[in-house]
């Protein structure tokens, strides 16, 4: 079997999750890792048995032959790396945030399409096993055919100290946009995955920690095209009553005309039909890699789609709709009014 040869760029906090997941996919050969900090890249490469390490992007592309580039770097670097990959006719999987502006993101997607490059955004929350389970039960009509509402409550508890984020992702401190641009975008995608297209947004955003630049709390209200409503109640400042805030990232309630589905902090999912008691919905999930092993499931989907020439769920063009919703959120918070998409 000819393997898909993958090279990765970026050796920061999240890169280890990518590398560990790639190594578990038998159709993939992980050939190289690149980062400006060669020493840090070397440590990760040793852990995951990656044969080559590079300190410059161009050197990686010049020296190695590979089929896919996995971009795990800060968003301001994505456009240039994608440009190089597109020029070399190499398929792309790219972490979010996709780009600092929606205009840059649109240019990246258009360039990949024009060159016939397969392009997927590494938007992994929709691949968390609880959301796949919830989606299956919704499609089976477990809570009826009419969506009433989504409600998601997120409390991360990593954003209250004066030195918040320094130990894990220090660039968070200076980002002018934080909660929605970096974290809330996941839930915009999850809401669209479960509930369909969003056609209106009202948002109130705040900064609770005075030592950072961007917003870290928000109340968002979404209008779905199918008549449903969605609420995202999120902040990174206050703490959850959970030992692992980064497993499910919060709690969800989905309501329809025949009942409701609940997601709990430990990953358990329940169904409560109207007039009946709440019951468990058994399914498989485990605390592996990151957030229910969603990085592995995302990359497994990417590989399967390449092998069978199928569309990615979150291909570049589809993902741009998330960014339009994101921009509507910021515009609503700025103008304090409902924004129609």
Secondary structure, DSSP 4 states (H G I P E B T S, - for coil): -PPEEEEEE--STTHHHHHHHHHT-TTEEEEEEE-SSHHHHHHHHHHHT-SEEESSHHHHHHH---SEEEE-S-GGGHHHHHHHHHHTT-EEEEESS--SSHHHHHHHHHHHHHHT--EEEE--GGGSHHHHHHHHHHHTTTT-SSEEEEEEEEE---S-STTTTTTT-GGGGG-SS-IIIIIIHHHHHHHHHHH--EEEEEEEEE---TTSSS--EEEEEEEETTS-EEEEEEESSSPPSSS-TTSSSSEEEEEETTEEEEE-TTS-EEEEETTS--EE--------TTTTTHHHHHHHHHHHHHHTT---TTBHHHHHHHHHHHHHHHHHHHHTS-EE-
